[in-house]
Amino acid sequence: MSETYPSIAQCAVVATAFKILLFPAYKSTDFEVHRNWLAITNTLSPWQWYYEKTSEWTLDYPPFFAYFEWAMSQVAKLVDPAMLRINNLEYDSWQTVYFQRTTVIVTELALVYALQLFVESSPALNKRAAQAAAISVLLSPGLLIIDHIHFQYNGAMYGLLVLSLVLARQKSTVLVSGLLFAVLLCMKHIYLYLAPAYFVFLLRTYCLSPKSMFKIQFANCVKLGGGIIAVFATAFGPFAVKGQIPQILSRLFPFSRGLCHAYWAPNVWALYSFVDRLLISVAPRVGLPVKSEAINSVTRGLVGDTAFAVLPEITPRLCFALTLLFQCIPLLKLFTRPSWDAFIGAVTLCGYASFLFGWHVHEKAILLVLVPFSLIALKDRRHLSAFRPLAVSGHVSLFPLLFTPAEFPIKTIYTIFWLVLFLMVFGRLAPASQRPRIFLFDRLTTLYIAVSIPLIAYCSLLHQVVFGKRYEFLPLMFMSAYSALGVVVSWVGFMFVYFTS
């Protein structure tokens, strides 16, 4: 079969040229976070990494990511040694900026490779659709906004995730898939949210006999269990010997933070907060009590400062219970009818559950849903119908991360162009479903997408013209509630598609 154009490599080259132009763009505090981690890992011994607190941006990622920072610091000291001084807070010389921006682009090659492997491993009849899906991930506005402007290393991390998912496609590489996911967990612990799907899939397809779920393949169990233990021992073993595991865990899981992040991530709790704001004006008229000390809580944007004026408070235990419940539901199908498509669907739904019901969820975590869903969005038109509102809401919800005027046209024009281009291409490539689609759902999705344009215009431009500096929380609240509605609708739609496919 002749190669489909444009190729992933060609798109990567063009995208790289565009990303280089963004080097001088706005950068968030995450830029200083990673500069500080370069300094910590280069200057101090590993036994001091998780105790150092000169900067408020302490090291709070697992050891493999710390080793990753150490490796980059070996090159950083050749570029500008001053960036590796722990006391040199907020240091951002042009050499530092260009170096750190470059490392994001270079490490993103892991994603390029994984997506190319995804296309090559797809059946011949689905190659064009797989290519379109892969390019959409590579050129994702989410990765552009979060990694190449705001600043993080999600491209590299999701490269490992996609590679692990692709390796799970073949029986001969399932073990490698599981071990690679273990490596990923030791780099960034947010992927624990997807671990239940991996556990069930590996248990059912690798540890249990394909002929009978009651027959255990002991040799496979030993290989998988031994491999995972080896990975975690390599990452955490040296720190365990020094008795530092409790300190590391306190950094990785800071439950003292509040329910909502500084900007409400578009999940169930954003809608819950939105309803609570509405009830403040209604409650006195219907005799409901209002807690006066909580009235300004979710409008101040402070981490750990979420309280509700009318509705009951939400606890971490409740978040955990709801997340686990809605993760277990799709895992039942994965266990009884394991397949690669069911596995990717379960990974996606685990991402949905953790994002929608988790405690202190970051808006950037929407990539946990967007990336795996993209790999199966073109399976048929029913999958695409569920993906469309997610594609819009997930990317629009990231707009508040870039609040400076210079970045407004970049994020807006690029995202709208991406949505128009890929949703049109996806619409042409997605085959018809063997089951009927829900007419009303499609029409409501179209209406939802149409609302996004005036909403962006109001939140980004008109609100300031009309109200000036008053009611600064309103644009964020509207954007978050709108995006949360889209994510919830997409989740419900995909849950229905998953169980009826």
N, C-alpha and C positions, 0 to 999 in steps of 0.2 A: 504494500500500500504506500502511495506517495506521501511525503511529509506534508502535514497541514501547516499552512502559514496564517499568521505569523507564528514562528516557533517560540517556545518559552525562552530560549537563549536570546533571541532577538528582542523580545519584550523586556527581558532583564537588562539588556544593554541600554535600551532607550530609557527605561525607568531609572537606571543608575545615573544617567546624565541629568535627568530632571531632579533627582534627589541631591545631587551635588550642588545644584543651584539653590537648594534650600539650606545649605550650611549656615548662612548668616541669620536664618529665621529665628523666631521666638523659641526659647527652650524653657522647660519647666524646672521646678526644683529637682526633678528626677535626674537632670544633668549633673547637678551638684552631688546628688546621692551616689551616682556611679563614679564620679571623680573621687569622692571620699573613699569609696570602696577600693578603688585602685591604690590610693595612698595607704589604706589600712593593710591590705594584703601584701603590698610591696615593702612596707617599712617595718611591720611587726611580725613576730612569730605567729604561727597558726593558733597557738594557745592563748593569744591575746585578741584575736579577731573578734570574737563574740562578747568581749568585755569592754572594748574600746568605745568611748562615748564623748570624745571631744566635740564632735559634731552631733546635732540632734538626729542626723540621718545615719543611724547605726546600722551595722550589717545584719539584715534580717532575712537572708536567703540561705538555703541549705549549702553544705560544704562544696559540692561540685561547682556551684556558681561562684563561690569564693575562689576556687582554683582557677576558674575561667577568668575572673578579674585579675588574679595573680599573673596568669599567662599574658594577658594584654598589658599589664604593668611593665613587663620586661621590655616591651617595645616602647611603651610610653616614656620610660626614662631616657630613651635615645632622642625623643622628640622634644620634650620639655620637662626636665627633672622637677621643676617647681610644682607641677600638678600633683606630684607624689608626696608633698609635705602635708602631714595631717593637720597642722595648724593653719594651713593656707586656705582657709574657708572661703567659699564663693569665688575661687580662682577660676578665671575663664579667659586666659590668653587666646589669641587666635590659633596658636598651635594646638592648644588643648581642645578647643572647639572642633577644629578640623580633624584632629586625631580621633576624638570620640565619635564624631559623626561618621568617619570612615570605617571605624570598627563595626558600626551597626550595618553598614552596607556589605562589608566583607563577610561578616558572620551570617548574613541573610542568604548567602550561597547555599547554606544547608536547606533552606526552603526551596530554592531553585532546583536543587538536585532531587529533593523528595517529590516535588510536583512533576518533574520530568519522569521519574520512576512510576508515578501514579498513571500518567498517560500511557507509558509503554506497557504497563501491566493490565491495562483495560482491554476488553474484547474489541476485535477489529471493528465491529459494527458501532461501537460506542466511542471510538477514538476521537471524533470531532467534538462530541459533547464533553468528553473528559478534558480535551485540550482547552475548550472554552472555560470550563470550571476551574482548571488549573491557572489559566491566565487571570481569571477574575480574582483569585486569591492572591496571586503575585502582585497585582496592581490594586489591591484592596485599599480604599480610602482609610479604612481602619488602621492598617499597618502604616500608611503614609502619615496619618495624623499622630498616632501614638509613638511610633518609632523614630520617624525622620524629622518631625517637628517638635513634638512634646518631649520625646527622648525616652526610649527603652530598647530592649533587645528581644522583642516578641517574635521577630522574623526568624531568629535562630532557634528559639524555643519551639515555635510552631513547625519549624522545619523538622525537628526531631519527632514531634507528635505525628505529623503527616507521614513521615518515613516509617514510624512504628505502625501506623494504621495500614499503610500500603503493604508492609511485610506480613501483616496478618492475613493478607489475601491468599497467600500460598501456604499449603500445609507444611512445606519444607522449611519455611522461615517463620513459623508461628513462635517458636522459642526465642528467636532473635528479636521478634517484635515485643515480646513480654519483657525481655532483658533491657531493651532500649527504652521502654517506658519506665522501667525502674531507674535507669540513669536520669531520665527526664525528671522524675520525682525528686531526685537528689540534687537537681539544679533549681527547680522552682516548684514549691509545694502546692501551688494553686491547682496543679493537675491531679491532686488527690481527689478532687471532685469527680474525675472521670474514672478513677480506679475501680469502682464497683463493676462497671461494664467490662473492664479488662479482666477482673477476677472471674466473673461468670463465663466470659468467652473462653479464656484459657482453661478454666476448669472443665468446661463442657467439650471443647474441641481438642484439647491436648492431654489433659490428665485423665479424662474418662474415655472409655472406648466409644468410637462412633457407632458401633453396633448396639451397644447397651450402656445406658447411663449408670447402671449398677456395677459395671466392671471397671476397676481402676487400673490404669496403666502406670505401674509403680516406677518404672524406669524414667518415664517422662516427668513424673512428680518429683523425683530426685533431681533431675537435670534442671527443671524450672525452679524448684525451691532452693537448690544449691546455688544456682546462678544469681537469684535475687538476693540471697543472704550475702553472697560475695560482693555484689554491687553496693549494698547498704553498709557492709563491713568496711569496704574501701572508703566510702564517703564519711561515715560517722565513727568507724572503729578507733582511729587515733584520738578523737575527742572523748570517746567513751573511756578509754584507758586513763585519760586525765580527769575523768569525772565531770565533764562539761556538758553532758547531754541535757540536764535540767536547764542550764543557762541558754543553750541553743533553742530548746523548745519554748522558753519564755520569749525569745526573739521571734520565732516563727509563728507563734499563735498568741498574739496580744489581745486577749478577749476583753481587756479594759476599754477598748474602743467601742463606739456606739453602734446602734443598729444601722444607721444610714451613713454613707461617706459624706464628705464635705459637700459634694454635689450629689443629689439623689441619683443613684443608679436606677435605670428604668426597669424596676421589678415590682413585685406585688407590694412591697413596703413603700414604694414611691406612691402607688395608688392609694394605699392605706393612709399615708401622710397627707395626700391631696384631699381625701375625703375628710380627714380630721380638720384640715384648714377650713373646709366648707362648713363643717358642723359648728365651728366656733360662733358664726353669726346666727345659726339656726337654733343651737342648743338652748339659749335663754328663753326663746319663745315657746319651746315645747317642754320646758322644765328639766332639761338635762344639765348636770353640773359641769362647770368648766374650770379647769385648773389654771389659774392666772399665771403661775410661774412657768407654765409650759407653752404659753401663747407664742412667744418669740423663738422657741427652741429650734424648730426645723426651718426657720427663715434666716438663721445667722450663719449657716455654713460651717459650723465648728465640729471637728471630729470628736466623737464621744458625747455630743450635746443634743441627742435626740430624745424628746419627751413629747407625749401626746396630751392635748388639752381636753379632749372629749373621749376618744376611743381608749380601750385598755392598752397598757404597755405591753410590748413584745419582748420576750426573753430569749437569750441564746438557746436555751433548751427547746423552746417551741420551734425556732428556726431549724435546728438540727433535726427535730422529729419530722417536720414537714418536708425538708430536703430529702431525708432518708425514705420517707413514704413514697414520694413521687419519683424517686430513683428506682425503687424496688419494682414499681408497676411494669415498666418496660423490660426489666431484667427477667421477668417471668417468661415473656415470649422468647427472649434471647436464649434462655436455658432450655426451653422445650423445642425450639426450632432454630438452632444456631446456623447462621450464614454470615458472610461478610457484610452484606447489606444490612442485615439485622443488627450486626455488631456496630456499624457506623451509626445506625439509627439510635441504638441504645447509648452510645457515647454522646451523641447530640442531645438526647433527652436527659441524660445525667447532667450535661452542661446547663440545659434549660433549668432543671430543678434547683441546682446549686445557685444559679444566677437569680432566679425568681424568688427563692425562699431563704437564701443564705443570710448570715449575719455580717454586717459591715462589708457589703459587696461593692467593689470598685466598678465604675462604668466601663472601664477597659476590659473587664472580664467577659464582656459580650462576645469577645473573640473565641471563647471556649465553645460557643454555640455556632457562630458564623463559619468558622473554618471547617469543622467536620461536616456540618450540614451542606456546605458547598460541594463536597465530594459526591453527594447523592441527590443534589437538588434537581438534576436533569434526568433522574430515573424515569419519571413520567410527569404529566402535567399536574397531577394531584400533589406530588412532592413540590413542584415549582410553585403552586398556589400557596402552600404553607410557607415557602421560603421568601416569597416577595415581601410581605409585611415585615419580616425580620430584616431583610436586606435594607429596607428603608429606615425602620426604627432604630436598628442597631448602629447604623452609621450616623444618622442624624443626632442620636443621643451623645455622640462624641464631640459635637460642635462646641459645647461650653468649655472643653479642655483648652481651646484656642480662643482667647477672648480679646486679643490685640487686633487693632484695625488692619494692620498690614497682612495678617493671615486670613482675614475674612474672605476675600475673593478666592484665595487658594483653596480653602476647605470647601467653600460653597460650590464653585464652578467645577472643581475636580470631582466632588461627590455626585453632583447632579449629572455630570457627563458620564461617570461610571455607571450610575443607576440606569440612565436611559439606554446606554450602549448595551450593557450586559443583560438587562431585563428583556430588551428586544431580541438579542441573540439567543438567550435562554428560551424565550417564547417560541422561536423558530426551530430550535434543536430538540426541545423536550418532546418525546413521543406521546401519543395519546394513551390515556390510561385504560386498562381493561375494565375498570370499575367507573361508574358515573361520578362526575365531579359535583360539588355542591354549588348550584347557581348563585344563591344568595351570598355565600362566602366570597366568591370571586368578585361580585359587584361591590360588596362592602370593602374588600381589599383595594379595589380601584379607587373608591371614594377616599379611603384612608390615605393612599399615596397622594391623591390630589390635594389633600389638606396640608401636606408637608410644605409646599411652596409658600403659601401665605403665612404659615406658622414661622418658618425661618425668617421671612421678611419682617414680621412683627418683632420676634425675639431679638433679632440682630440689629434692626434699624429703627423701626417705627416706635417701639416702646420708649427709647431714649428721647426721640423727638417729641412725643406726647407728654411723658412724665418726667423727663430729665433724670435726676438721680433719685427720685422717689420710687418706692415699690421695686427695689432692685431684685428682690427675690422672685417676682412674678414671671419673668422670662424663663428662668431656670425651672420653676415649678411647672409652667405650661409645657416646656420642652420635655421635661422628665415624665410628666403624666401622659403626654401624647406618645412618647416612645415606649413607655411601659405598657400602654394599651396595645400597641403593635406587637410587642414581644409576647404578651399573654395570648393574644389572638393567634399568633403564629404557633405558639406552643400547643394550644388546644387543637388547632388544625392539624399539626404534625402528629400529635398523639393519636388522633382519629385515623390518619393515614397509616401510621405505623401498625396499628392493630387490625386494620382492614385490608392490608396489602397481602 
